[in-house]
Amino acid sequence: QVQLVESGGGLVQPGGSLRLSCAASGSIFSFYAMGWYRQAPGKQRDLVAIITRGGSTNYADSVKGRFTISRDNAKNTVALQMNSLKPEDTAVYYCNAGQGVPGVHWGQGTQVTVSS
């Protein structure tokens, strides 16, 4: 059973930065894609960023140029560096992994709140 555990969420002021990390219980090398999704209250869960086994990335238009996704196959982790945060980035952020987009494995989520 694969487990994904997110960390790094919290409260930050607009314009600030946060780094989310997702640790997998096993090897992530077999996963075709790993990604981050977010869900704001009353809204659907949306893709934020994904990275494939080969290192190709894709971002939601709303975060391009501000967020960067990376994966470390040796450490079985995937990270999301979030810069220039805006109040509209406030959401629960979920780590995801699997052979598809989205994959079948989800983390429990970590809250990110951007507010002054």
SULNORUR-V856532 format. One record per helix or strand. SS is the DSSP state (~ for helix, > for strand). FROM is the first residue (numbers start at 1). LEN is the number of residues. Records with the same first field share a line. If there is no record, write none. Layout:
SS=FROM-LEN + FROM-LEN
This chain:
>=4-4 + 10-3 + 18-7 + 33-7 + 46-7 + 57-3 + 67-6 + 77-6 + 91-8 + 105-2 + 110-5
~=61-3 + 87-3
